[in-house]
Amino acid sequence: MLKVDQKKIAADSIKNKSRPSDENERLCDLAEQIIDRPIKETLSSAVIVGIIQIIEIIILALIGTVIFLFYVVDSDPRFYTIAIISVSVFANIIFNIAQTHRIGAYRSFFKQTAKVMAAWSAVFIVFLVLIFFFKANEYVSRVWMLSWFSVGALFLILYRLLIQAIIRHWTKQGKLIRRTVIVGGGSAAESLISSINNSSANDIELLGIFDDRIDKRSPDEVGGVPKLGKVSALVKFARRTRIDLIIVSLPLSAEDRVLHMFKQLWVLPVDIRLSAHMSKLKFKASAYSYIGDVAVFDMADRPISDWSLVFKWVFDKITALIALILLSPVMIIAAIAVKLDSKGPIIFKQKRYGFNNNFVEVYKFRSMYTEMSDKDASKLATRDDPRITRVGRFIRKTSIDELPQLFNVLKNELSMVGPRPHAMSAKAEDKLYDDVVKGYFARHRVKPGITGWAQINGWRGETDTVEKILKRLDHDLYYIENWSPLLDIYILIMTPISLISKNENAF
């Protein structure tokens, strides 16, 4: 894969302390109309393919097991158990090598069925060869093997027929559609649009084209797809409507244009691909990925997507429920203390930036006097801040005030681990955070969290200087680029330790 060095791009953007150019970019009327259209919920292709494979392995193994239980007697079940598991898993590997487990393959019944049957036959040929070489034929029932092969083949044919019907139905419903925009216009974009429209995948919804050129090389419409504005407007467009994929239709030789474009788009939580359909340079097949039948280079992937997103969702819900049960006595005591200490509501609600700059209403135990509360966080809390109550000082120092955000996690608004959500008007040195750092909004490519990599490394609490917000951003970007389930678990384990050892900035 031909990937852009995102760390270098991020570092360059962080150094550039100028306001993003998309802030004042006005969207055209057609773009506004597209934003106003209802958006259908879609399914992850990677998750669908994974589930299909898991079901296939389990049923193939069950077929072999059922035939063994009903036919084979007086035989060592351990040998058959190993054989059934090995053949089922090996078959899945061969099916993947034959590229039969892809959304595009599922749409073509006869072609994929031929490949599946050839692969299933190859698996049993290998099985027979191994039995011959290890002289294990006295352990294996020929009737069992032939029956498993035959029933398994019939199942695979019927299973793929069912999958094809389901995939076609979901495609018609728009559940597999990827909302896509093209960067770059002219003849290159026209050729790309034609290739996409003629592709057998039929899963791309082209919303529009964004191109910085305003001359004859970039007309208002290309291949029936309208031009919606400049590349800088794309960032604002993507903040207001869901975009799954950006395809850059620029030649590989236009390196400066590609990098300039990427510096504007890397802050978005989308897949970014560079079209290779018109490139005269030929690379190894492994260098390309495909959008339907169109060859592309992977420039950037949306962080924490597909199966990773499934894991994080399950992890969040389980850990949030466990935390609520274990910490409920602390939360009850804190709620009573807040109520007795000063007049006003127990819970303080504040709008903060969430995923892709969408606002979420974050819950906290109220730590300030009601009449002095600052919902926009236009003034950061400081040491000995007169706005903070007696109870508030303690719960802020210990982060007990953040515990109601567990309900935000259950509402799918926050994660347990992620970049901390900042208030809309939060400032460093009297400047909004996004005024300080151009790439600031890149931290919103993932869902914000109750705790994060920055917090366990001592960058929690007040962010009153440019240096502090840069350090926090640097840690947030490290987390996004290096996320793993183990990293989330590590951060959760280290959070209570860091609250004790690194709390000098919390007040």
Secondary structure, DSSP 8 states (H G I E B T S, - for coil): -----HHHHHHHHHH--S--TTTT----HHHHHHHHS-------HHHHHHHHHHHHHHHHHHHHHHHHHHH--SS-HHHHHHHHHHHHHHHHHHHHHTT-SSHHHHH-HHHHHHHHHHHHHHHHHHHHHHHHHTT-GGGS-HHHHHHHHHHHHHHHHHHHHHHHHHHHHHHHHTTT-EEEEEE--HHHHHHHHHHHHT-S---EEEEEEE-S--STTS-SEETTEEEEE-HHHHHHHHHHS---EEEE---TT-HHHHHHHHHHHTTSSSEEEEE-TT-S----GGG-EEETTEEEEEEE--SS-THHHHHHHHHHHHHHHHHHHHHHHHHHHHHHHHHHHSSS-SEEEEEEE-GGG-EEEEEEE--B-GGG--TT--S---TT-TTB-HHHHHHHHTTGGGTTHHHHHHTTSSEEESS---BTT-EETTEEHHHH-TTGGGGGGS--EEE-HHHHTT--S---SHHHHHHHHHHHHHHHHT--HHHHHHHHHHHHHHHHHS-TT--
